[in-house]
């Protein structure tokens, strides 16, 4: 059995009660101000708005903050908004000094698939002028083209590599929607650039085709138990300029496909896509097997199968991917002291353990599918709020806050901590502990000096 059981479909009500129990325990108010940061009598109460009704709302309420439910109320301190609100209102909205909001204005430069590819290509090209060695560090995303605008360039590349499998993805969709694999050009004729710019009466009345990206498919993925997987890593950016400040969360998970990997049927999404939204619809899906490992479990498995040195090198490459991806948009993101962003990075490995970036999400799912998933996301979001620090409890010199480690602060951050239970040396040079033991509650007690 690949993964520990996390969800039992045959008893949804029981799991629902279990999740509710996790909610009640994690969000239970404390009698006094502790490491969770509940407001004590006489202190100013933080006012918040939240458009979601899932784990983030539970975390905000557990803080003891005041919830504002009137859509037109502007007297908030913290707003967990959606990207549509940013697009429609942010440019016309005056923010007070203390107000914080959960997106940067043009976050899509990294999270929209076609723009991410464009920005990564630009970074690689600029680095090639300075150092080929540095440019080689950007070789972590598959060959990518935007359709229909780069159709002819793609065709040239396609003809150079006959028999290659390519994957098509809608630029602005998530959860595996609209994705398919192909080997023949006729399968993508709808996006041909000549058709897009052809001027005739039919074309005038026709909507332009949806923007897609086409990528060279990674057809040699690293397999565990014969199954493909990717990993979800959480990155928090609190500033893009002066300085670029990046926090890496210790916990995350690996998502497995439900069906054993094969190239015999490239149309089978249950084989080739690891999105939970796709996998849970498989007719033979067995929730008792589960589809996830924690990153700690994955790291321990890889260390046992390969070696500590190999896994250390792989995870160092991950750190470089995170920073290079963020640097690719650093100069074009509209930096604002009121904004921060919690990203969900999706990474997969090929059979040589080389990591490849698949996509970056500006709105990673915050809905829990199990008590374990709820606990992970509750801790993630609670620690995020500690880093954002609406109550002013931090000094600004912290290298760690709960499960978040400061990975980059206008440069790599050195570590002064021991790495426990993660298959790497006790003394680490960089402040990166992805997949390591996450003793977040104990650390918060020490940080805020709570017994």
Kinemage of the C-alpha trace (Angstrom):
@kinemage 1
@onewidth
@group {chain A} dominant
@subgroup {mainchain}
@vectorlist {calphas} color= white
{ca unk a 1} P 0.000 0.000 0.000
{ca unk a 2} L 1.612 3.230 -1.187
{ca unk a 3} L 0.109 5.781 1.142
{ca unk a 4} L -1.422 5.728 4.588
{ca unk a 5} L -5.176 5.971 4.651
{ca unk a 6} L -6.390 9.562 4.973
{ca unk a 7} L -9.997 9.344 3.867
{ca unk a 8} L -12.692 6.661 3.990
{ca unk a 9} L -15.480 7.271 1.523
{ca unk a 10} L -17.648 4.563 2.987
{ca unk a 11} L -18.088 6.598 6.136
{ca unk a 12} L -18.122 10.241 5.072
{ca unk a 13} L -20.170 11.257 8.082
{ca unk a 14} L -17.602 9.800 10.453
{ca unk a 15} L -14.784 11.651 8.696
{ca unk a 16} L -16.854 14.822 8.730
{ca unk a 17} L -17.167 14.517 12.503
{ca unk a 18} L -13.427 13.866 12.751
{ca unk a 19} L -12.654 17.016 10.773
{ca unk a 20} L -15.097 18.942 12.948
{ca unk a 21} L -13.286 17.586 16.002
{ca unk a 22} L -9.987 18.801 14.582
{ca unk a 23} L -11.573 22.195 13.935
{ca unk a 24} L -12.903 22.421 17.490
{ca unk a 25} L -9.601 21.429 19.064
{ca unk a 26} L -7.342 23.615 16.913
{ca unk a 27} L -9.599 26.683 17.006
{ca unk a 28} L -10.523 26.483 20.701
{ca unk a 29} L -9.832 29.907 22.300
{ca unk a 30} L -7.189 30.107 25.024
{ca unk a 31} L -7.807 31.683 28.431
{ca unk a 32} L -4.928 34.087 27.953
{ca unk a 33} L -2.736 35.313 25.132
{ca unk a 34} L -0.533 32.367 24.128
{ca unk a 35} L 1.479 31.373 21.100
{ca unk a 36} L -1.704 31.198 19.045
{ca unk a 37} L -1.976 34.949 19.598
{ca unk a 38} L -5.538 35.270 20.912
{ca unk a 39} L -6.456 38.788 21.943
{ca unk a 40} L -6.519 39.543 25.657
{ca unk a 41} L -8.975 41.926 27.287
{ca unk a 42} L -7.967 45.545 26.784
{ca unk a 43} L -5.922 44.942 23.622
{ca unk a 44} L -6.902 46.301 20.213
{ca unk a 45} L -8.830 43.684 18.261
{ca unk a 46} L -7.704 42.988 14.682
{ca unk a 47} L -10.611 43.204 12.240
{ca unk a 48} L -10.668 40.841 9.296
{ca unk a 49} L -12.641 39.958 6.184
{ca unk a 50} L -12.492 36.582 4.453
{ca unk a 51} L -14.207 35.499 1.238
{ca unk a 52} L -13.531 31.776 1.817
{ca unk a 53} L -15.372 29.427 4.163
{ca unk a 54} L -12.749 26.776 4.814
{ca unk a 55} L -9.611 26.364 6.928
{ca unk a 56} L -8.437 29.969 6.597
{ca unk a 57} L -11.698 31.227 8.113
{ca unk a 58} L -11.321 28.800 11.031
{ca unk a 59} L -7.778 30.044 11.651
{ca unk a 60} L -8.808 33.710 11.576
{ca unk a 61} L -11.658 33.087 13.984
{ca unk a 62} L -9.369 31.085 16.287
{ca unk a 63} L -7.149 34.158 16.594
{ca unk a 64} L -9.993 35.913 18.403
{ca unk a 65} L -10.081 38.618 15.751
{ca unk a 66} L -13.288 40.449 14.848
{ca unk a 67} L -14.961 39.251 11.666
{ca unk a 68} L -16.529 41.836 9.348
{ca unk a 69} L -19.239 40.319 7.179
{ca unk a 70} L -20.569 43.414 5.407
{ca unk a 71} L -19.222 43.365 1.853
{ca unk a 72} L -18.941 47.141 1.772
{ca unk a 73} L -17.157 47.486 5.133
{ca unk a 74} L -13.690 48.984 4.637
{ca unk a 75} L -12.704 49.158 8.299
{ca unk a 76} L -10.658 45.947 8.137
{ca unk a 77} L -7.053 45.321 9.098
{ca unk a 78} L -6.605 41.993 7.323
{ca unk a 79} L -8.409 40.832 4.175
{ca unk a 80} L -8.224 37.344 2.685
{ca unk a 81} L -9.613 38.256 -0.729
{ca unk a 82} L -9.864 36.425 -4.028
{ca unk a 83} L -7.867 37.307 -7.137
{ca unk a 84} L -10.982 38.731 -8.805
{ca unk a 85} L -11.276 41.364 -6.044
{ca unk a 86} L -7.634 42.343 -6.611
{ca unk a 87} L -8.254 42.753 -10.319
{ca unk a 88} L -11.424 44.824 -9.901
{ca unk a 89} L -10.771 46.938 -6.801
{ca unk a 90} L -7.126 47.119 -5.723
{ca unk a 91} L -6.072 49.907 -8.100
{ca unk a 92} L -8.857 52.146 -6.787
{ca unk a 93} L -8.541 51.241 -3.124
{ca unk a 94} L -6.684 53.338 -0.549
{ca unk a 95} L -4.989 51.173 2.061
{ca unk a 96} L -4.084 52.456 5.504
{ca unk a 97} L -0.589 51.869 6.873
{ca unk a 98} L -1.611 48.854 8.960
{ca unk a 99} L -3.833 47.032 6.434
{ca unk a 100} L -2.634 43.749 4.891
{ca unk a 101} L -3.982 41.779 1.952
{ca unk a 102} L -3.176 38.288 0.671
{ca unk a 103} L -2.119 38.947 -2.954
{ca unk a 104} L 0.267 41.137 -4.891
{ca unk a 105} L -1.415 43.194 -7.592
{ca unk a 106} L 0.025 41.276 -10.567
{ca unk a 107} L 0.661 37.922 -8.897
{ca unk a 108} L -0.379 36.245 -12.170
{ca unk a 109} L 3.066 36.970 -13.670
{ca unk a 110} L 4.221 33.837 -11.847
{ca unk a 111} L 1.000 31.866 -11.460
{ca unk a 112} L -0.413 32.033 -14.976
{ca unk a 113} L 1.263 29.232 -16.931
{ca unk a 114} L 2.116 31.181 -20.098
{ca unk a 115} L 3.475 34.175 -18.166
{ca unk a 116} L 5.543 31.975 -15.856
{ca unk a 117} L 7.169 30.355 -18.900
{ca unk a 118} L 7.816 33.747 -20.502
{ca unk a 119} L 9.428 35.146 -17.357
{ca unk a 120} L 11.561 32.058 -16.750
{ca unk a 121} L 12.785 32.172 -20.356
{ca unk a 122} L 13.679 35.846 -19.970
{ca unk a 123} L 15.615 35.173 -16.764
{ca unk a 124} L 17.546 32.341 -18.395
{ca unk a 125} L 18.397 34.500 -21.410
{ca unk a 126} L 19.644 37.353 -19.227
{ca unk a 127} L 21.794 34.984 -17.168
{ca unk a 128} L 23.336 33.507 -20.323
{ca unk a 129} L 24.890 36.918 -21.020
{ca unk a 130} L 26.589 36.859 -17.619
{ca unk a 131} L 27.411 33.215 -16.977
{ca unk a 132} L 26.482 29.988 -18.714
{ca unk a 133} L 26.925 28.220 -15.382
{ca unk a 134} L 24.252 30.400 -13.751
{ca unk a 135} L 21.989 30.056 -16.785
{ca unk a 136} L 22.268 26.274 -16.502
{ca unk a 137} L 20.650 26.528 -13.055
{ca unk a 138} L 17.473 27.677 -14.835
{ca unk a 139} L 17.145 24.359 -16.646
{ca unk a 140} L 14.259 23.238 -14.451
{ca unk a 141} L 11.225 23.850 -16.656
{ca unk a 142} L 10.280 21.817 -19.744
{ca unk a 143} L 10.463 23.269 -23.258
{ca unk a 144} L 7.349 25.448 -23.403
{ca unk a 145} L 5.451 27.462 -26.035
{ca unk a 146} L 2.334 29.606 -25.896
{ca unk a 147} L -0.454 28.826 -28.339
{ca unk a 148} L -1.703 30.163 -30.629
{ca unk a 149} L 0.861 33.003 -30.657
{ca unk a 150} L 3.955 30.740 -30.873
{ca unk a 151} L 2.433 28.022 -33.004
{ca unk a 152} L 4.964 28.219 -35.850
{ca unk a 153} L 7.941 28.221 -33.472
{ca unk a 154} L 6.462 25.196 -31.761
{ca unk a 155} L 5.995 23.367 -35.088
{ca unk a 156} L 9.694 23.813 -35.878
{ca unk a 157} L 10.606 22.266 -32.533
{ca unk a 158} L 8.002 19.531 -32.968
{ca unk a 159} L 9.493 18.441 -36.305
{ca unk a 160} L 12.988 18.240 -34.823
{ca unk a 161} L 11.822 15.630 -32.315
{ca unk a 162} L 9.412 13.216 -34.044
{ca unk a 163} L 7.584 10.839 -31.725
{ca unk a 164} L 7.933 13.133 -28.702
{ca unk a 165} L 4.920 13.385 -26.387
{ca unk a 166} L 3.667 16.898 -25.656
{ca unk a 167} L 1.176 18.131 -23.083
{ca unk a 168} L -1.377 20.927 -23.587
{ca unk a 169} L -2.609 23.028 -20.671
{ca unk a 170} L -5.038 25.954 -20.542
{ca unk a 171} L -3.021 28.953 -19.348
{ca unk a 172} L -5.572 30.125 -16.809
{ca unk a 173} L -7.138 26.960 -15.405
{ca unk a 174} L -6.269 24.685 -12.486
{ca unk a 175} L -7.077 21.260 -10.985
{ca unk a 176} L -6.171 19.478 -14.218
{ca unk a 177} L -9.004 21.043 -16.243
{ca unk a 178} L -8.537 20.994 -20.018
{ca unk a 179} L -5.181 19.167 -19.975
{ca unk a 180} L -4.388 16.507 -22.576
{ca unk a 181} L -1.377 14.756 -24.138
{ca unk a 182} L -0.694 14.335 -27.855
{ca unk a 183} L 1.816 13.063 -30.419
{ca unk a 184} L 0.312 14.465 -33.639
{ca unk a 185} L -0.085 18.073 -34.784
{ca unk a 186} L -3.601 17.480 -36.029
{ca unk a 187} L -4.716 17.219 -32.399
{ca unk a 188} L -4.066 20.939 -31.827
{ca unk a 189} L -5.187 22.526 -35.104
{ca unk a 190} L -7.781 24.626 -33.268
{ca unk a 191} L -4.984 26.802 -31.894
{ca unk a 192} L -3.097 27.328 -35.126
{ca unk a 193} L -1.923 30.922 -35.368
{ca unk a 194} L -2.899 31.285 -39.055
{ca unk a 195} L -6.499 30.442 -38.190
{ca unk a 196} L -6.450 32.840 -35.277
{ca unk a 197} L -5.452 35.818 -37.423
{ca unk a 198} L -7.407 34.849 -40.537
{ca unk a 199} L -9.738 37.719 -41.500
{ca unk a 200} L -13.112 36.598 -42.763
{ca unk a 201} L -16.720 37.031 -41.675
{ca unk a 202} L -16.717 33.782 -39.720
{ca unk a 203} L -13.615 34.834 -37.816
{ca unk a 204} L -15.025 38.262 -36.932
{ca unk a 205} L -17.984 36.723 -35.148
{ca unk a 206} L -15.977 33.978 -33.537
{ca unk a 207} L -14.409 34.252 -30.082
{ca unk a 208} L -10.598 34.055 -30.087
{ca unk a 209} L -9.224 30.674 -29.040
{ca unk a 210} L -8.292 30.117 -25.428
{ca unk a 211} L -4.616 30.606 -24.614
{ca unk a 212} L -2.778 27.357 -23.946
{ca unk a 213} L 0.768 26.352 -23.167
{ca unk a 214} L 2.288 23.313 -24.845
{ca unk a 215} L 5.177 21.616 -23.070
{ca unk a 216} L 7.432 18.707 -23.749
{ca unk a 217} L 5.972 15.980 -21.566
{ca unk a 218} L 8.258 14.469 -18.930
{ca unk a 219} L 7.814 10.861 -20.055
{ca unk a 220} L 10.382 9.379 -17.665
{ca unk a 221} L 8.984 10.349 -14.236
{ca unk a 222} L 10.374 9.005 -10.985
{ca unk a 223} L 7.988 6.279 -9.860
{ca unk a 224} L 7.155 4.886 -6.442
{ca unk a 225} L 5.238 1.631 -6.528
{ca unk a 226} L 4.914 2.113 -10.280
{ca unk a 227} L 2.997 5.362 -9.818
{ca unk a 228} L 3.741 8.911 -10.830
{ca unk a 229} L 3.658 11.705 -8.247
{ca unk a 230} L 4.407 15.375 -7.736
{ca unk a 231} L 4.972 17.407 -4.577
{ca unk a 232} L 3.247 20.503 -3.208
{ca unk a 233} L 5.519 22.996 -1.443
{ca unk a 234} L 4.317 26.162 0.290
{ca unk a 235} L 6.264 29.407 -0.134
{ca unk a 236} L 5.393 32.710 1.568
{ca unk a 237} L 6.679 35.966 0.055
{ca unk a 238} L 6.318 39.017 2.291
{ca unk a 239} L 8.289 41.398 0.045
{ca unk a 240} L 9.625 41.379 -3.521
{ca unk a 241} L 11.887 44.427 -3.424
{ca unk a 242} L 14.156 45.876 -0.747
{ca unk a 243} L 14.373 43.015 0.063
{ca unk a 244} L 13.062 39.884 -1.663
{ca unk a 245} L 11.980 37.993 1.450
{ca unk a 246} L 11.038 34.325 1.066
{ca unk a 247} L 9.791 31.884 3.712
{ca unk a 248} L 9.716 28.113 3.111
{ca unk a 249} L 7.254 25.888 4.999
{ca unk a 250} L 8.658 22.623 6.342
{ca unk a 251} L 5.588 20.493 5.700
{ca unk a 252} L 3.887 19.621 2.436
{ca unk a 253} L 2.820 16.497 0.611
{ca unk a 254} L 3.367 14.241 -2.381
{ca unk a 255} L 0.326 13.494 -4.584
{ca unk a 256} L 0.221 10.116 -6.324
{ca unk a 257} L -1.680 8.997 -9.379
{ca unk a 258} L -4.275 6.276 -8.836
{ca unk a 259} L -3.100 4.124 -11.750
{ca unk a 260} L 0.301 2.633 -12.530
{ca unk a 261} L 2.325 4.677 -15.016
{ca unk a 262} L 2.387 3.652 -18.682
{ca unk a 263} L 2.798 5.391 -22.035
{ca unk a 264} L 0.497 2.915 -23.756
{ca unk a 265} L -2.493 5.231 -23.328
{ca unk a 266} L -1.598 8.900 -23.265
{ca unk a 267} L -5.288 9.830 -23.055
{ca unk a 268} L -5.702 8.288 -19.588
{ca unk a 269} L -5.646 11.246 -17.174
{ca unk a 270} L -5.683 8.917 -14.157
{ca unk a 271} L -2.205 7.754 -15.232
{ca unk a 272} L -0.645 11.067 -16.211
{ca unk a 273} L -2.217 13.711 -13.928
{ca unk a 274} L -1.695 13.727 -10.163
{ca unk a 275} L -4.270 16.393 -9.294
{ca unk a 276} L -6.487 15.190 -6.448
{ca unk a 277} L -9.507 16.704 -8.229
{ca unk a 278} L -8.801 14.306 -11.127
{ca unk a 279} L -7.729 11.220 -9.188
{ca unk a 280} L -10.753 11.081 -6.881
{ca unk a 281} L -13.039 10.643 -9.917
{ca unk a 282} L -11.293 7.443 -11.058
{ca unk a 283} L -13.782 4.533 -11.153
{ca unk a 284} L -11.396 2.249 -9.239
{ca unk a 285} L -10.255 4.916 -6.763
{ca unk a 286} L -9.785 3.409 -3.313
{ca unk a 287} L -9.757 6.051 -0.597
{ca unk a 288} L -8.367 3.542 1.903
{ca unk a 289} L -5.087 3.506 -0.019
{ca unk a 290} L -4.959 7.252 -0.121
{ca unk a 291} L -3.109 9.384 -2.637
{ca unk a 292} L -0.702 11.336 -0.445
{ca unk a 293} L 2.502 11.069 1.506
{ca unk a 294} L 3.857 13.783 3.743
{ca unk a 295} L 7.090 15.361 2.531
{ca unk a 296} L 8.796 13.936 5.601
{ca unk a 297} L 7.741 10.402 4.581
{ca unk a 298} L 8.895 11.020 0.997
{ca unk a 299} L 12.253 12.362 2.126
{ca unk a 300} L 12.823 9.384 4.414
{ca unk a 301} L 11.916 6.981 1.584
{ca unk a 302} L 14.299 8.636 -0.883
{ca unk a 303} L 17.091 8.712 1.683
{ca unk a 304} L 16.667 5.002 2.402
{ca unk a 305} L 16.598 4.079 -1.289
{ca unk a 306} L 19.392 6.366 -2.503
{ca unk a 307} L 21.580 8.119 0.059
{ca unk a 308} L 21.642 11.095 2.344
{ca unk a 309} L 24.015 12.969 0.036
{ca unk a 310} L 21.839 12.408 -3.053
{ca unk a 311} L 18.670 13.598 -1.299
{ca unk a 312} L 20.454 16.638 0.146
{ca unk a 313} L 21.526 17.622 -3.357
{ca unk a 314} L 17.992 17.167 -4.709
{ca unk a 315} L 16.490 19.361 -1.992
{ca unk a 316} L 19.155 22.014 -2.539
{ca unk a 317} L 18.092 22.054 -6.190
{ca unk a 318} L 14.512 22.638 -5.011
{ca unk a 319} L 15.639 25.696 -3.051
{ca unk a 320} L 17.311 27.064 -6.187
{ca unk a 321} L 14.136 26.500 -8.201
{ca unk a 322} L 12.020 28.439 -5.693
{ca unk a 323} L 14.397 31.401 -5.647
{ca unk a 324} L 15.042 31.483 -9.401
{ca unk a 325} L 11.291 31.357 -10.109
{ca unk a 326} L 10.663 34.281 -7.762
{ca unk a 327} L 13.628 36.227 -9.144
{ca unk a 328} L 12.189 35.815 -12.648
{ca unk a 329} L 9.302 38.106 -11.657
{ca unk a 330} L 11.014 40.185 -8.973
{ca unk a 331} L 11.451 43.245 -11.202
{ca unk a 332} L 7.938 43.191 -12.649
{ca unk a 333} L 5.812 42.317 -9.605
{ca unk a 334} L 4.207 45.470 -8.235
{ca unk a 335} L 5.675 45.411 -4.750
{ca unk a 336} L 3.438 46.836 -2.040
{ca unk a 337} L 4.098 46.798 1.696
{ca unk a 338} L 0.430 45.940 2.291
{ca unk a 339} L 0.684 42.704 0.280
{ca unk a 340} L 1.988 39.193 0.786
{ca unk a 341} L 1.502 35.943 -1.139
{ca unk a 342} L 1.239 32.297 -0.127
{ca unk a 343} L 2.254 30.217 -3.160
{ca unk a 344} L 1.758 26.525 -3.798
{ca unk a 345} L 4.683 25.233 -5.906
{ca unk a 346} L 4.106 21.959 -7.768
{ca unk a 347} L 7.289 20.021 -8.542
{ca unk a 348} L 7.886 16.601 -10.066
{ca unk a 349} L 11.016 14.459 -10.478
{ca unk a 350} L 12.254 12.493 -13.467
{ca unk a 351} L 13.849 9.067 -13.105
{ca unk a 352} L 17.234 10.651 -12.378
{ca unk a 353} L 15.662 12.629 -9.487
{ca unk a 354} L 16.024 15.879 -11.407
{ca unk a 355} L 13.278 18.282 -10.192
{ca unk a 356} L 11.036 20.093 -12.704
{ca unk a 357} L 8.665 22.944 -11.933
{ca unk a 358} L 5.145 22.176 -13.145
{ca unk a 359} L 3.226 25.240 -12.012
{ca unk a 360} L 2.818 27.795 -9.242
{ca unk a 361} L -0.544 28.476 -7.604
{ca unk a 362} L -1.573 31.835 -6.141
{ca unk a 363} L -4.621 30.271 -4.506
{ca unk a 364} L -3.545 26.801 -3.334
{ca unk a 365} L -6.478 24.753 -2.074
{ca unk a 366} L -7.294 25.476 1.568
{ca unk a 367} L -10.155 22.992 1.799
{ca unk a 368} L -9.340 19.934 3.909
{ca unk a 369} L -10.106 16.426 2.670
{ca unk a 370} L -9.212 14.664 5.929
{ca unk a 371} L -8.281 15.410 9.553
{ca unk a 372} L -4.587 15.088 8.645
{ca unk a 373} L -4.997 17.504 5.754
{ca unk a 374} L -6.891 19.892 8.026
{ca unk a 375} L -4.128 19.824 10.633
{ca unk a 376} L -1.468 20.559 7.991
{ca unk a 377} L -3.360 23.492 6.497
{ca unk a 378} L -4.420 24.891 9.861
{ca unk a 379} L -0.792 24.938 11.037
{ca unk a 380} L 0.387 26.380 7.709
{ca unk a 381} L -2.094 29.260 7.803
{ca unk a 382} L -1.636 29.907 11.501
{ca unk a 383} L 2.125 30.187 11.028
{ca unk a 384} L 1.583 32.402 7.987
{ca unk a 385} L -0.353 34.835 10.188
{ca unk a 386} L 2.459 34.771 12.736
{ca unk a 387} L 4.925 35.765 9.986
{ca unk a 388} L 2.624 38.506 8.663
{ca unk a 389} L 2.507 39.649 12.316
{ca unk a 390} L -0.571 41.839 12.549
{ca unk a 391} L -0.103 42.093 16.336
{ca unk a 392} L 3.507 43.313 16.148
{ca unk a 393} L 4.972 40.484 18.223
{ca unk a 394} L 8.113 39.815 16.140
{ca unk a 395} L 11.416 41.697 16.196
{ca unk a 396} L 12.038 41.378 12.454
{ca unk a 397} L 15.260 39.402 12.898
{ca unk a 398} L 13.643 35.954 13.159
{ca unk a 399} L 14.922 33.176 10.922
{ca unk a 400} L 12.127 30.843 11.889
{ca unk a 401} L 8.483 31.323 12.850
{ca unk a 402} L 6.640 28.084 13.604
{ca unk a 403} L 6.918 25.868 10.538
{ca unk a 404} L 8.256 28.667 8.305
{ca unk a 405} L 12.003 29.126 7.776
{ca unk a 406} L 13.427 32.292 6.219
{ca unk a 407} L 15.051 30.950 3.061
{ca unk a 408} L 16.016 34.203 1.344
{ca unk a 409} L 16.443 37.790 2.545
{ca unk a 410} L 18.071 39.582 -0.399
{ca unk a 411} L 20.411 36.599 -0.346
{ca unk a 412} L 20.599 33.092 1.115
{ca unk a 413} L 20.009 32.884 4.859
{ca unk a 414} L 22.430 30.854 6.952
{ca unk a 415} L 21.102 28.435 9.531
{ca unk a 416} L 21.794 28.371 13.242
{ca unk a 417} L 19.523 25.429 13.964
{ca unk a 418} L 19.774 21.645 14.082
{ca unk a 419} L 18.004 19.604 11.405
{ca unk a 420} L 16.120 16.809 13.156
{ca unk a 421} L 14.515 13.715 11.619
{ca unk a 422} L 14.992 14.695 7.992
{ca unk a 423} L 17.944 12.643 6.782
{ca unk a 424} L 20.501 15.415 6.588
{ca unk a 425} L 23.449 16.522 8.737
{ca unk a 426} L 22.621 18.111 12.069
{ca unk a 427} L 24.346 21.341 11.129
{ca unk a 428} L 22.985 22.865 7.902
{ca unk a 429} L 24.582 25.803 6.091
{ca unk a 430} L 21.365 27.172 4.612
{ca unk a 431} L 18.165 27.857 6.485
{ca unk a 432} L 16.143 25.262 4.596
{ca unk a 433} L 14.344 22.394 6.327
{ca unk a 434} L 11.845 21.203 3.745
{ca unk a 435} L 10.591 17.750 4.683
{ca unk a 436} L 12.138 17.939 8.155
{ca unk a 437} L 10.486 17.384 11.507
{ca unk a 438} L 8.048 20.256 12.057
{ca unk a 439} L 7.904 20.961 15.787
{ca unk a 440} L 6.055 24.214 15.102
{ca unk a 441} L 4.068 24.421 18.333
{ca unk a 442} L 7.123 23.958 20.548
{ca unk a 443} L 9.020 26.573 18.547
{ca unk a 444} L 6.165 29.080 18.836
{ca unk a 445} L 6.053 28.587 22.597
{ca unk a 446} L 9.756 29.373 22.798
{ca unk a 447} L 9.488 32.283 20.365
{ca unk a 448} L 6.687 33.936 22.294
{ca unk a 449} L 7.994 32.687 25.665
{ca unk a 450} L 4.803 30.871 26.613
{ca unk a 451} L 4.921 27.961 29.053
